Amino acid sequence: MLTSGGWDKALQHIIINYRWVFACFFLLPLSFAYEVYSYARNWIVFKTNSAPKQHEKKVKYVQKQVREWKTSGAKVPMCTSRPGYQTMSLRKPKYKNTLYNIHVNLVDILEIDEEKQTVVCEPLVSMGQLTATLVPLGWTIPIVPELDDLTVGGLVMGTGVESSSHIYGLFQHICVSFELVLPDGSLVKCSKDENSELFYGIPWSYGTLGLLTAAEIKIIPAEPYVKLEYKPAYSLDEAVEMFTEESTKKNPHLFVEGLMFNQDQGVIMTGDLVSSYESDKLNQIGKWYKPWFFLHVQEYLQTGSGVEYIPLRDYYHRHSRSLFWEIQDIIPFGNNVLFRYLFGWMMPPKVSLLKLTETKAITELYEKHHFIQDLLVPVSALKESILKFHKEVQIYPLWLCPFNLPNDPGMVHPAATREEMYVDVGVYGVPKTDSFECEKTTRAVEDFVAKVKGFQMLYADSFRSREEFRNMFDHTLYDKLRNKYDCKEAFPDVYDKASKSARI
């Protein structure tokens, strides 16, 4: 007969090893229902043009809450009340439980100005919502970060990158202006020409300078398809040389991306927008029954180079159904052809629901046996970086995404006084090295990234000390703005929101 401790261990074993049962029979149907609701709501709001009429009212409510905080004599700083499980980070921020929560219900697209070629969005507009609205109208934003649920606010206050970033930079670099509520409750707009220091200081600040209420973003003409070429590489040197050449040449393709499937084999992809396709080469990879994209790409290591035409929104969200490759650890048979045809239309489960229903056993499992990082290194250090990450974690595929980094005065810029090409190395999964220890290994990787003058994205676990964090990210402008706008009592320091100690 099992004791209480025995039952706990048995339950823990079931939760960890048979999580797919819960995911398939509960999370997938619930996620699908939520998607249907969200799509219907967004369509009604956009068609009735009601969002702009409500924006001012909703912003005034945010201002009212901030002023109430100020007059109440509250001794704790503010943060948004958005539940931690709704963020795309693996961890849930525990500071939400102790800070003064401000309710920010700003979820709508406000205006599309085809003459100015801009779109104005509230901060909780998602990438899936934005592309579903823009693409049918013949427009798109220059950078569409994965995944569907990433929000404008998260990409502004944190950061975002995609396969067009070698031309356009990070998500912050396609933003024209920001509207935000300051610690005194006032509403301010900032751009390169108006309150420019605040405009450059907002990205990477994680909501510690003000509460974002709207962002104006550039749009560009869209075409219905992407012509995508797959180029396999069979050595590390070949992959790095091919990737670097495609990222830095004078007349680049619009999209450049790489997947390394082991230390010596990868596929480099280049793509461009086109208006038509060759009938025998159309691949609608967004269909529910299609193989996961990363496994489709891997086949080119056997078949050699190839060209396909992919519908634009399918391309933008090519990694969404498989959450890059993380879903294989939750639903191991998810790419099985039978599962795809019968249940693929419900994929993927919402990340927020996965986190909301996460048990202590699952949290501990991820803590000890999972590694999720986006590491931003100069493209000149790419080979050295891949070798280092292979030594420390041996996680594949590795996602390679190039981006041009201008020398602006914000928290993240090249060490030199000129723009430089960087690459985001996305490392997501279960380490295969016997020596993996979460904190020790992460610190070794962080030390390496700091040594090559790189950065780590702030959504992931950071074991940097405060001093090490400040050495990695330039706080000069940030500190100036914190003093100028009296932010120190109003909002926590960015380190206190991004460090591992701030998350569970």
KERORO-795230 format. One record per atom (N, C-alpha, C): x, y, z; residue in three letters. Coordinates in steps of 0.2 Angstrom, whole numbers, plus 5000, padded with zeros to 4 digits. Layout:
N
XYZAla...
***
This chain:
504
500449945000Met500050005000Met500450065000Met500350114996Leu500750174995Leu500650225001Leu501150245004Thr501150295009Thr500950365006Thr500850415010Ser500750485007Ser501350505003Ser501950495005Gly502550515001Gly502550474995Gly502350414995Gly502350364989Gly501850394984Gly501250414986Trp500750444982Trp501050504978Trp501350544982Asp501650614980Asp502150594974Asp502550544975Lys503050524970Lys502750494964Lys502250454965Ala501850424959Ala501550484955Ala501250534959Leu500850584955Leu501350624952Leu501950644955Gln502450684952Gln502750644945Gln502850574946His503050544940His502550544934His501950544936Ile501350544931Ile501350614927Ile501450664932Ile501350734929Ile501950754924Ile502550724926Ile503150744922Ile503150704916Ile503050634916Asn503150594911Asn502550584906Asn501950604909Tyr501350594905Tyr500950664905Tyr501350714904Arg501050784904Arg500650794897Arg500850754892Trp500450754886Trp499750744887Trp499550694892Val498850684893Val498450744895Val498750784899Phe498350844901Phe498350894896Phe498950894892Ala499050944887Ala498550934881Ala498450864879Cys498050854874Cys497250854875Cys497050834881Phe496350824883Phe496050894887Phe496550934889Phe496250994892Phe496551054889Phe497251064889Leu497551124886Leu497451144879Leu497451094875Leu497351104868Leu496651124866Leu496051094869Pro495451124867Pro495351194870Pro495551204876Leu495551264879Leu495851324876Leu496451304873Ser496851354869Ser496551374863Ser496251324860Phe495851334853Phe495251374854Phe494851364860Ala494251404861Ala494451474862Ala495051484866Tyr495251554867Tyr495451584861Tyr495751554856Glu495951584850Glu495351604846Glu494851564846Val494251584842Val493951644845Val493951644852Tyr493651704855Tyr494051764853Tyr494651764854Ser495151824852Ser495051844845Ser495051794840Tyr494951814833Tyr494251854832Tyr493751824835Ala493051854834Ala493051924837Ala493351934843Arg493351994846Arg493752044842Arg494352034840Asn494752074837Asn494452094830Asn494152054827Trp493752064820Trp493252114821Trp492852104827Ile492252154828Ile492552224830Ile493052224834Val493352294836Val493652324830Val493952294826Phe494252324820Phe493752344815Phe493252304814Lys492752324809Lys492252384811Lys492152384818Thr491752434820Thr492152504822Thr492752494821Asn493252554823Asn493152584830Asn492952544834Ser492852564841Ser493452574846Ser493952544844Ala494552544848Ala494852614849Ala494952664844Pro495152724845Pro494752764850Pro494052754849Lys493652794853Lys493752774861Lys493952714862Gln493952694869Gln494652704872Gln495152714868His495852724870His495952774875His495752834874Glu495852894878Glu495552874885Glu494952844885Lys494652824891Lys495052774895Lys495352724892Lys495752674895Lys496352704898Lys496652754894Val497252784896Val497152824902Val496652864902Lys496452904908Lys496352864915Lys496152804914Tyr496052754919Tyr496752734922Tyr497252724917Val497952704919Val498252764923Val498152824921Gln498352884924Gln498052894931Gln497452884931Lys497052884938Lys497352844943Lys497552774941Gln497852734946Gln498552754948Gln498952784943Val499552804945Val499552864950Val499052904949Arg499052964953Arg498752944960Arg498352894960Glu498152864967Glu498752834970Glu499152794967Trp499752774970Trp500152824973Trp500252884969Lys500652934972Lys500352974978Lys499752974978Thr499353014984Thr499252964990Thr499252894988Ser499152854994Ser499752844999Ser500352864997Gly500852855001Gly501152785001Gly500952744996Ala501152674995Ala501952674995Ala502252624999Lys502952625000Lys503252564995Lys502852544991Val503152494986Val503052524979Val503452504974Pro503452534967Pro502852494964Pro502752524958Met502152504953Met502452454948Met501952414946Cys502052364940Cys501352354937Cys501352334931Thr500652314928Thr500452254932Thr499752244932Ser499452184935Ser499352124930Ser499652134924Arg499552074920Arg499852014923Arg499451954924Pro499751894927Pro500351874924Pro500851854929Gly501451824926Gly501451764922Gly500951724922Tyr500851664918Tyr500751694911Tyr500451754909Gln500351774903Gln500951794899Gln501551804902Thr502151824899Thr502451764895Thr502851784890Met503151724886Met503751704889Met504051724895Ser504551704898Ser504451634901Ser504951594902Leu504851524905Leu504651534912Leu504851584916Arg504751594923Arg504151644924Arg503951644930Lys503351684932Lys503651744937Lys503551804936Pro503851854940Pro503551854947Pro503951844952Lys503651844959Lys503551914962Lys503851964958Tyr503852034961Tyr503052064960Tyr502752024956Lys502052044955Lys501552044961Lys501851994965Asn501451984971Asn501552034977Asn502052074976Thr502252124982Thr502252194979Thr502252204973Leu502252274970Leu501452304970Leu501452364969Tyr500752404968Tyr500552384961Tyr500052354960Asn499852334953Asn499352384949Asn499552404943Ile499152444939Ile498852404934Ile498152414933His497752374928His497852414921His498052374916Val498152404910Val497852364905Val497252384902Asn496852344898Asn496852374891Asn497452374888Leu497552404881Leu497752354876Leu497252324872Val497352264868Val497152274861Val497152344858Asp496852354852Asp497352384847Asp497252374840Ile497552414835Ile497152474834Ile497452534835Leu497152594835Leu497052634828Leu497552624824Glu497552664818Glu498052634813Glu497852634806Ile498352614801Ile498352674796Ile498852704796Asp498952764791Asp499352744785Asp499052724780Glu499452704774Glu499852764771Glu499652824772Glu500052884769Glu500652884773Glu500652884779Lys501252894783Lys501652824784Lys501252774782Gln501552704782Gln501752684790Gln501252694794Thr501352674801Thr500652644804Thr500752604809Val500152574812Val500252594820Val499752614823Val499752634830Val499352574834Val499752544839Cys499452494843Cys499552504850Cys499052474854Glu499052474861Glu499552414863Glu499852414869Pro500452374871Pro500252294871Pro499652284872Leu499452204872Leu499252184865Leu499352214860Val499252184853Val499752134852Val499552074850Ser500052024848Ser500252024841Ser500751984840Met501051984833Met500551944829Met500251894831Gly499751854827Gly499151904826Gly498851944830Gln498351994829Gln498552044824Gln499152064825Leu499352124820Leu499452094813Leu499752034812Thr499852014805Thr499151994802Thr498751964806Ala498051944803Ala497652004801Ala497852064804Thr497552124802Thr497852164796Thr498552164796Leu498852204791Leu498952164784Leu499152104785Val499252064778Val498752064773Val498052054775Pro497552054770Pro497452124767Pro497652174771Leu497652244768Leu498252264764Leu498752214763Gly499352224759Gly499852264762Gly499852254769Trp500452284773Trp500752244778Trp501252254780Thr501552214786Thr502052264790Thr502252244796Ile502752274799Ile503452244797Ile504052284797Pro504652254794Pro504952204798Pro504752194804Ile505052144809Ile504452114812Ile504352044811Val503752014815Val504051954819Val504251964825Pro504551914830Pro504051854831Pro504351794831Glu503951744834Glu503951754841Glu503451724844Leu502851684842Leu502251724841Leu501651694840Asp501051734839Asp500851774845Asp500951754851Asp500751784857Asp501251834859Asp501751844856Leu502251904858Leu501851974857Leu501852014862Thr501552074862Thr501952134860Thr501652184857Val502052254856Val502352274862Val502052284867Gly502352304873Gly502952264876Gly502852204876Gly503452164877Gly504052164873Gly503852174866Leu504452184862Leu504752254862Leu504352304864Val504652374865Val505052374871Val504752354877Met505052364884Met505552314885Met505552254881Gly506052204881Gly506452214874Gly506352164870Thr506652164863Thr506352114859Thr506452124852Gly506252074848Gly506652074842Gly506752014839Val507152004833Val506851954828Val506951964822Glu506751914817Glu507151904811Glu507051864806Ser507451854800Ser507551914796Ser507151964797Ser507252024793Ser507752084797Ser507952064803Ser508252104807Ser508952124805Ser509252084800His509952104797His509852174793His509252184791Ile509152254787Ile508852304792Ile508352284796Tyr507952334800Tyr508152334807Tyr508552294810Gly508752304817Gly508352264822Gly508252284828Leu507852254833Leu507152284832Leu506652254836Phe505952284835Phe505952354837Phe506352374842Gln506352444844Gln506552494838Gln506952474833His507152514828His506652524822His506052484823Ile505552504818Ile504952544821Ile505052564827Cys504552604831Cys504752674829Cys504152714828Val504252784827Val504152824833Val503652804837Ser503552844843Ser503252804848Ser503252824855Phe502952794860Phe502552844864Phe501952814867Glu501552854872Glu501552814878Glu501752854884Leu501752814890Leu501552864896Leu501352834901Val501152864907Val501752874912Val501952924914Leu502552934918Leu502352924926Leu502852924930Pro502752914938Pro502252964941Pro502253024938Asp501753074941Asp501053074938Asp500953024933Gly500253014931Gly500153054924Gly500653094922Ser500653134916Ser500753084910Ser500453104904Leu500453064898Leu500953104893Leu501453064891Val501953094886Val502053054880Val502253094875Lys502353054868Lys503153074867Lys503453014865Cys504153024863Cys504352994856Cys504853024853Ser505053004846Ser505753024846Ser506053014840Lys506753034839Lys506853114839Lys506253144838Asp506253224838Asp505953254844Asp505553214847Glu505253244853Glu505353194859Glu505653224865Asn505853194870Asn506253134868Asn506753144864Ser507153094861Ser507553044866Ser507753074872Glu508153034876Glu507652984879Glu507053004881Leu506552954883Leu506452894878Leu506352924872Phe506252874866Phe506752824866Phe507452844866Tyr507952794866Tyr508052754872Tyr507752774878Gly507852744884Gly507352694886Gly506752694882Ile506252644884Ile506352574882Ile506652564876Pro506852494875Pro507352454880Pro507152394882Trp507552364887Trp507452384894Trp507052434895Ser506952454902Ser506352424906Ser506052374903Tyr505552334906Tyr505052364910Tyr504752424908Gly504252454911Gly504552494918Gly505152514918Thr505452544924Thr505552614923Thr505352644917Leu505352714916Leu504652744915Leu504152704914Gly503452724913Gly503052664910Gly502352684910Leu501952624908Leu501752644900Leu501952594896Leu501752604889Leu501052604888Leu500752654884Thr500052644882Thr499952644875Thr500452654870Ala500352654863Ala501052654860Ala501152624854Ala501752624850Ala501552634843Ala501852684840Glu501752694833Glu502352654829Glu502152614824Ile502652564821Ile502652574814Ile503252574810Lys503252574803Lys502952514800Lys502652524794Ile502352474790Ile502652474783Ile502652424780Ile502952414773Ile502452374769Ile502452384762Pro502052344758Pro502152274758Pro501652234758Ala501752164759Ala501652124752Ala501852074751Glu501652024745Glu501451964748Glu501051924745Pro500651864748Pro501151804749Pro501751804746Tyr502151744747Tyr502851764749Tyr503251714751Val503951724753Val504251664748Val504751684744Lys505151634741Lys505751614745Lys505751554747Leu506251534752Leu506751484749Leu507351494750Glu507851454748Glu508251414754Glu508251354753Tyr508651314759Tyr509351294756Tyr509851304760Lys510551294758Lys510851254764Lys510951184763Pro511251154768Pro512051164769Pro512251154775Ala512951164776Ala513251104780Ala513851074778Tyr514051014781Tyr514651014785Tyr514851074787Ser515351094792Ser515251154796Ser515451164801Leu515351224805Leu515651284801Leu516251274798Asp516551334795Asp516151354789Asp515851304785Glu515451314780Glu514751354782Glu514451334787Ala513851364790Ala513951434792Ala514551444796Val514651514798Val514851564792Val515251534787Glu515351574781Glu514751594777Glu514351544776Met513751554772Met513251604776Met513151594782Phe512751634786Phe512951704787Phe513651714788Thr513951784788Thr513851824781Thr514051784776Glu513951814769Glu513251834768Glu512751794769Glu512051814768Glu511851874772Glu512151874778Ser511951924783Ser512251994782Ser512751994779Thr513152064778Thr513252084771Thr513052054766Lys513152074759Lys512752134757Lys512952174753Lys512652244751Lys511952244749Lys511752194745Asn511052184743Asn510752114745Asn510652124752Pro510452054755Pro509752034753Pro509551974754His508851944754His508551984760His507851984760Leu507452014765Leu507451974771Leu507451904771Phe507451864776Phe508151814776Phe508451814782Val509051764783Val508951734790Val509051664790Glu508951624796Glu509351564795Glu509551544801Gly509951474801Gly509751434806Gly509751364805Leu509651314810Leu510251264810Leu510551264816Met511051214816Met510851154820Met510851094816Phe510551034819Phe511050994823Phe511751004822Asn512250984827Asn512851034826Asn513451014829Gln513951064828Gln514251074821Gln514051024817Asp514351024810Asp513851024804Asp513251024806Gln512751024801Gln512151074802Gln512051114797Gly511451164798Gly511151184791Gly510651214791Val510351244785Val510251314785Val510451354781Ile510451424780Ile509851444775Ile509351484777Met508851504773Met508851574771Met508651584765Thr508651654763Thr507951664759Thr507651724760Gly506951734757Gly506851804755Gly506351804751Asp506051874748Asp505351874747Asp505051934748Leu504351934746Leu504251934739Leu503651894737Val503551884730Val502751884729Val502551904723Ser501851914722Ser501451844719Ser501851804717Ser501651734714Ser502051684716Ser501851624713Tyr502251564715Tyr502251514709Tyr502751464709Glu502751414705Glu502351354707Glu501851334703Ser501251294706Ser501551234710Ser502051204708Asp502351144711Asp502751154717Asp502851214719Lys503351234724Lys502951264730Lys502351274730Leu501951304735Leu501951254741Leu502151284747Asn502051244753Asn501751284759Asn501151264760Gln500751304765Gln500851274772Gln501451294775Ile501751264781Ile501251274787Ile500851324786Gly500451344792Gly499851294793Gly499651254788Lys499151204789Lys499251164794Lys498751144798Trp498751104804Trp499051034803Trp499051004797Tyr499250944796Tyr499950934793Tyr500250994792Lys500951004790Lys501450984795Lys502050954793Pro502550934798Pro502850994801Pro503050994807Trp503351044811Trp503951074806Trp503951144806Phe504451174802Phe505151154803Phe505451154809Phe506151134810Phe506251064807Phe505851014808Leu505950954805Leu505950954797Leu505450994795His505451004787His506151024785His506451074788Val507051104786Val507651054787Val507551014792Gln508150964793Gln508150914787Gln507650904783Glu507650854778Glu508150884772Glu508250944772Tyr508650974767Tyr509350954768Tyr509550924774Leu510250904774Leu510350834770Leu509750804769Gln509850744765Gln509650754758Gln509250804756Thr508950814749Thr509450864746Thr509750904749Gly510150954746Gly509751024746Gly510051074742Ser509651134742Ser508951134739Ser508551184740Gly507951184737Gly507551254738Gly507051264734Val506651324734Val505951304735Val505651344740Glu504851344741Glu504551414741Glu503951414740Tyr503551474741Tyr503051464747Tyr503051504751Ile502651504757Ile502251564758Ile501551554760Pro501151614761Pro501451654767Pro501351724766Leu501751764771Leu501651754778Leu500951744780Arg500851734787Arg501051664789Arg501051624785Asp501351554787Asp502051564788Asp502451604784Tyr503151614785Tyr503251644792Tyr502951694793Tyr503051734799Tyr502951694806Tyr502451644805His502351604811His502551534810His503051524807Arg503251454805Arg503451414811Arg503751444816His503951414822His503351404828His502851434826Ser502351444831Ser501951374833Ser501851334829Arg501451274830Arg501851224835Arg502551224834Ser502951184838Ser503351224843Ser503151284844Leu503451324849Leu504251324848Leu504451334842Phe505151324839Phe505151244839Phe505551214845Trp505551144845Trp505351124852Trp505151164856Glu504951154863Glu504351104864Glu503951104859Ile503351064860Ile503450984860Ile504050964857Gln504150894857Gln504350864864Gln504450914869Asp504550884876Asp503950884879Asp503350914877Ile502750914880Ile502250864877Ile502250864870Ile501850814866Ile502350774862Ile502750724864Pro503250694860Pro503050664853Pro502350644852Phe502150614846Phe501750674842Phe501850734844Gly501450784841Gly501650794833Gly502150774831Asn502350774823Asn502150714820Asn501850664823Asn501650604820Asn501050624815Asn501050594809Val500650614804Val499850604806Val499750544810Leu499050534812Leu498850594817Leu499250604822Phe499050654827Phe498950724823Phe499450744818Arg499350804815Arg498650814811Arg498450764808Tyr497850764804Tyr497250764809Tyr497250724814Leu496650724819Leu496650784824Leu497250804826Phe497250854832Phe497650914830Phe498050914825Gly498450974823Gly498151034823Gly497551044822Trp497151104821Trp497051144828Trp497251104833Met497151134840Met497851164842Met498451144839Met499051164841Met499251234839Met499651264844Pro499951234850Pro499551254856Pro499651224861Pro499351244868Pro499651314869Pro499251354872Lys499451424874Lys500051414880Lys500551454878Val501051454883Val500851484890Val500351524890Ser500051554896Ser499751504900Ser499351454897Leu499051404900Leu499451344903Leu500051334899Leu500551284901Leu500851314908Leu500951374908Lys501251404914Lys500751404920Lys500151424918Leu499651424923Leu499451364927Leu499551304923Thr499351244926Thr500051204928Thr500551234928Glu501251204929Glu501251184937Glu501451124938Thr501451104945Thr502151114948Thr502251114954Lys502851124957Lys503451074955Lys503151014953Ala503650964950Ala503850984944Ala503451004939Ile503651034933Ile504151094933Ile503951134938Thr504351194939Thr505051174941Thr505151124945Glu505751104947Glu506151064942Glu505751024938Leu506050994932Leu506351044927Leu505951094925Tyr506251144921Tyr506851184924Tyr506851194931Glu507351224934Glu508051184933Glu507951124934Lys508551084934Lys508851054927Lys508351044923His508451014917His508251044910His508251114911His508051154905His508451214904His508551234898Phe508951294896Phe508651334891Phe508451394892Ile508151434887Ile508451504887Ile508851514882Gln509151584881Gln509151604874Gln509151674873Asp509351704867Asp509951744868Asp510451724865Leu511151754867Leu511351794861Leu511451864862Leu511551904856Leu512351924856Leu512651894851Val513351904850Val513551934843Val514151964843Pro514351994836Pro514451934831Pro514251944825Val514251894820Val515051864819Val515451914821Ser516151894821Ser516351834826Ser515951834831Ala516051784836Ala515651724836Ala515251714830Leu514751664829Leu515051594830Leu515651574827Lys515951514827Lys516151494834Lys516451544837Glu516651534844Glu516051524849Glu515551554847Ser514951554851Ser514651484851Ser514551454845Ile514251384844Ile514751334847Ile515351344847Leu515851294850Leu515751294858Leu515651354860Lys515551364868Lys514851334870Lys514351354866Phe513651324868Phe513651244867Phe514051224862His514051144862His514451114868His514951144870Lys515351124876Lys514851124882Lys514451174883Glu514151184889Glu513451154889Glu513051144884Val512451124884Val512251064879Val512551074873Gln512351024867Gln511651024866Gln511351084865Ile510651084863Ile510551104856Ile510151064852Tyr510051074845Tyr509351064844Tyr509051094839Pro509351144834Pro509551204838Pro510051244835Leu510151314837Leu509851354832Leu509551414835Trp509251464830Trp509651514829Trp509851534823Leu510251584821Leu509951644817Leu509951704820Cys509551754817Cys509951824817Cys510151844811Pro510651904811Pro510251974812Pro510552014816Phe510252084816Phe510752144816Phe510552194813Asn511052254813Asn510852294819Asn511452314823Leu511352344829Leu511652414828Leu511252464828Pro511452534827Pro511852564834Pro512152614833Asn512552644839Asn512152694842Asn511552684845Asp511152734848Asp511252734856Asp511052784859Pro511252794866Pro510852754871Pro510452704869Gly510052654874Gly510552604878Gly510152554881Met510552514885Met510952464881Met510752454875Val511052394871Val511352434864Val511952434863His512252454857His512952424856His513252424851Pro513952394850Pro514452434854Pro515052394856Ala515552424859Ala515952474855Ala515952474849Ala516252524844Ala515752574843Ala515952634840Thr515552694839Thr515252684832Thr515052624830Arg514752624823Arg514252564824Arg513852554819Glu513352494819Glu513752434818Glu513452384820Glu513852314819Glu513352264818Glu513452204814Met513052154814Met513152104819Met512552084822Tyr512552034828Tyr512151974825Tyr512151924830Val511751864828Val511451844835Val510751834835Asp510451804840Asp510451724840Asp510851694844Val510851624845Val510351604850Val509851564847Gly509251544852Gly509451474854Gly509451464860Val509651394863Val509051374868Val508651324865Tyr508051314869Tyr507951234869Tyr507951204875Gly507851134876Gly508251104882Gly508251044882Val508551004887Val509350984886Val509751014890Pro510451004889Pro510650924888Pro511150914884Lys511350844883Lys512050824887Lys512350874890Thr512950874893Thr512850844900Thr513350794902Asp513250774909Asp513450824914Asp513850874912Ser514050924917Ser513550984918Ser512950974915Phe512551034916Phe512251044923Phe512351104926Glu512051124932Glu511851194930Glu511151204932Cys510851264929Cys511251334931Cys511351344937Glu511651414938Glu512351414936Glu512751364937Lys513451354935Lys513551364928Lys513151324924Thr513151324917Thr512951394914Thr512451414916Thr512151484914Thr512651534915Thr512951534921Arg513451584922Arg514051584917Arg514251524916Ala514851514911Ala514651544904Ala514051524902Val513751554896Val513751634896Val513451654902Glu513451734902Glu514151764902Glu514651734906Asp515251754906Asp515551764899Asp515451704895Phe515651704888Phe515351764884Phe514751764884Val514351824880Val514651894882Val514751904889Ala515051964891Ala515751974888Ala516151924888Lys516851924885Lys516851954878Lys516351924874Val516351944867Val515952004865Val515752044871Lys515352104870Lys514652094868Lys514352044870Gly513652024868Gly513152044874Gly512552014873Phe512052034878Phe511551964878Phe511251964884Gln510751904884Gln510051944884Gln509551914881Met508851934882Met508651934889Met508251984891Leu508051984898Leu507451944900Leu507151914895Tyr506651864897Tyr506851804901Tyr507451784899Ala507751724901Ala508151724908Ala508251664911Asp508651664918Asp509251704917Asp509351754922Ser510051784922Ser510351784929Ser510951754929Phe511251744936Phe511751804937Phe511751854933Arg512251904934Arg512151944940Arg512751964943Ser512652004949Ser512452074947Ser512252124951Arg512052184949Arg512552224945Arg513152214948Glu513752244945Glu513852214938Glu513852154937Glu513952114931Glu513452134926Glu512852144928Phe512252164924Phe512352234921Phe512552274925Arg512752344923Arg513252354918Arg513752304919Asn514352304914Asn514152284907Asn513652234907Met513352204901Met512952254897Met512552294901Phe512052344898Phe512252414900Phe512252454895Asp512452524897Asp511852564900Asp512052584906His511552614911His511552694911His511952724907Thr512152794907Thr511452834906Thr511152824900Leu510552854899Leu509952834903Leu509952774905Tyr509452744909Tyr509452774916Tyr510052784919Asp510052814926Asp509852884925Asp510052924920Lys509852994919Lys509152994919Lys508752954915Leu508052964915Leu507752944921Leu507952894925Arg507752874931Arg507752934936Arg508252964936Asn508253024940Asn507853084938Asn507853094932Lys507453154929Lys506753144930Lys506453084929Tyr505753074930Tyr505553044937Tyr505953044942Asp505753014948Asp505552944948Asp505852904945Cys505652834944Cys505852784949Cys506352814953Lys506652764958Lys506152734963Lys505752774965Glu505252754970Glu504552724967Glu504452754960Ala503852734957Ala503952664954Ala504552644951Phe504652574948Phe505252544950Phe505252474950Pro505952444952Pro506452454947Pro507052444949Asp507652444944Asp507552384939Asp507752394933Val507752344928Val508052274931Val508552284934Tyr508952224937Tyr508452184941Tyr508052224945Asp507652194950Asp507052154947Asp506952164941Lys506352134937Lys506652074932Lys507352084931Ala507652034926Ala508051984929Ala508251994935Ser508751944938Ser508351884940Ser508751824940Lys508451764942Lys508051764949Lys508351804953Ser508051814960Ser507351844960Ser507151874954Ala506551904954Ala505951864951Ala506151804950Arg505751754946Arg505651684949Arg505151654948Ile505051584951Ile504851544945Ile
***
